[in-house]
Amino acid sequence: MRILLLNQFYLPDVAATGQLLADLAEDLARKGHEVHVICSRRCYNGGGGTYARREIIRGVYVHRVRASGFGRGRAVGRMLDWLSFYLLAMVKAFRLPKMDVCVALTTPPFIALIGVMLNRLRKTRLLVWSMDMYPEVPAAFGVLSSRCRVYRFLSWLSGCIYRRCSAVISLGEFMTQRLQGAGVPAEKICTVHNWVPREA
């Protein structure tokens, strides 16, 4: 099976999502699947450092795009990093061979929309590995009002992703409850607790 994994960060980056994704990717590769990862060349903490554009790490094909690298210091810089990654990752995803399955994490938010497009245009099955929920997270921190139009639009986008995907992987029981509250059918949710990277 040919599998695509989507996340902004991947090994050797220190981001937790990238470390967990690497465990999954390497396990799938050991089981004989052809595994591709699309991630950013930029570091989680920002700065001028970059990783190799393409490499094979323990049997996993890693494709890194040259997104911006403002880092996590300011919200505007982070959003620019997200936007540049979205656009470049989408182009890269459609340049790769047809995938059987796409597993999209939630860094950056709504990156699974690329999986939705692959599903519609190439019949690639989509799985969402939910590490965070958007727009619920910014609303919980008071960054976004749950009554504003932006929140309603982002909720609609989330609904589009959940309806299109084959399954949603939840990191715990509390998130599973939240996902159900957001309209994800219980039969679509699979709860998989996070583990200590490299030790599972």
N, C-alpha and C positions, 0 to 999 in steps of 0.2 A: 504494500500500500504506500502511496506517496502522500506525505503529511506536511502541511505548512503550519508553522508556529509563528504567531505575531505578538511582539512585545517590543517596547522601546529599548529595553536593555537585555543583555545576554553576556555570558562569560567572555572575557575575564572580568567584566564589570562587577562591582560589589553589590549592586541593587538586589534586594531579596527576591523580587519577582524573577529576575534573570537567573539567579542561582537555582531556584525551584524549577524553572522551566528547563534548565540544563539537565537536571536529574531526569525529568520526564523524557526529554529529547534523546538523551543517551540510552535510556532504557528501551525506548522504541527502536532506536538504531540497532541495539544489540539483538533485538527480536527479529531483525531482518527488514524493517521498514526503511524506506527512503525518506529521510527527515530533513526538511529545509526550515531555516529560521530567518525571518526578516527582522532586523533590529537597527539601532542607530550606531554610527561610528563614534558618537560623542559619549562622554562619561556621565554617569549619574550625577556627579557633583559639579558638572560644568567645567569651565576652564578650556584650555587650548588642546588638551590631549585627545587623540583619536585612536581608534583601533583599526586593524586591517580591514580593507573593503570586502575581501572574500577569504575564507579559510575553511578547512575541515577540522573540526574539533571532536575527537573520539567518535568518528563516523557520522557526525552531523554537519550538513552543509550550511554555513553561516554566511548570510548576505547582509552587509551593513550599508546603510544609505547615509549620505552626507547631510544630515539634518543640522539645524543650528544648535549651538551649545551654550546658551546663556545660563543654564543651570537653574537651581531651585531658589535662588535668592529673591527674585521678584516675580510677581504674578504675570506681568506682561512678558517677561523673558521666557517664563515657563510656557505660556500659551503660544509664543512664537516657535519654541522648540516643538511643541505638539503639532502645530499646523504644518511646519516644514516636514516633520516626520510622516504625518498623514499622507501628504501629497506624494512624497518620494516613495514611501512604502507601497502606496497604491500602484504607482507606475511599475515598481519592481515586481509586485505580485502578479501583474498581468503579463510581465515579460518571462516569468518562469513557466515551465510546463504545467499542464493542467494537474491540479491536485485532487486527490480523493477526499481529503478531510482538511479543514482549517480549524486550528485551535487558537482563539484570540483571547488574550488577557485583557485587563482593563487599564493598562498603562500604554499610551495615554487614554483618557476617557473616549469611549465610542470608537476605538480602533477596530472593533468588530464590524463596523460598517463596511470595511474592506471585505470581510468574510461574507457579508450580506450580498455584496456585488458579485463576488465569486460564485455564490450560491445561485444567484439569479441568472448569470451569464454563462457559467461553466458547470452548473449542477454540483459544485463542491459542497459537501456537508459541512455545516458550521457548528462548532462547540464553543461556548463562552466559558472561560475560567474566571469567575468573578472574584476579584480581590477587593474591589470597592464598588459602590453603587452610585451612579450619577443619574440625575442631578441631586440625589439625596444628600451626598457628602457636603457640597457647598452650601446647601440649605441648612444642614445641621450646624455648620460653623457661622451662619449668619451672613455668608457672602452673597447668597441668592435667596430672594423671598419665594416661598412656595406658592404665592399668589400671582407672581408676575408672569408675563407672556413668555419670557426666556425659559423659565422653569417648565412651563406647560409644553413648550416646543421640545425641550430636551427630554421630558418625560415621554413625549410621543416618539422621539427617536429611539429611546430605550425600548419602548414597546415594539417598535418595528424589528429591532434586533432580537428580542426575546421570541417574537412570533416566528421569525425566520430560522432560528437555530434549532438543531436537533436536541440539544441538551445544554443545561447550565450547570457548571461545577461550582458548588458553594464551599467556602472554607470552614463552615461551622453551622451549628443548629440555629444560632441567632440570625446569621445572614440568610439561612434557608427560610426562616419566618419572614424576613424583610422582602426577600425575592417573591415569596407567595403574595405578600401584601402589595407588591408592585405589579401583580397580575401574571406571574409565571406559574403555569400549572405544576402542581406537585409532582406529577409523573415525569416532568422534564428535568427536575432538579436531582443532582447526585451530590451528596455531601462528602467531601474529601478534606480532612483536616490537613493543614500545613504541617510540614515536618522540618527537621533540622537539615538544611542543605548539605549534600554530600554524605549524609549518614544514613539515608533510608535505603 
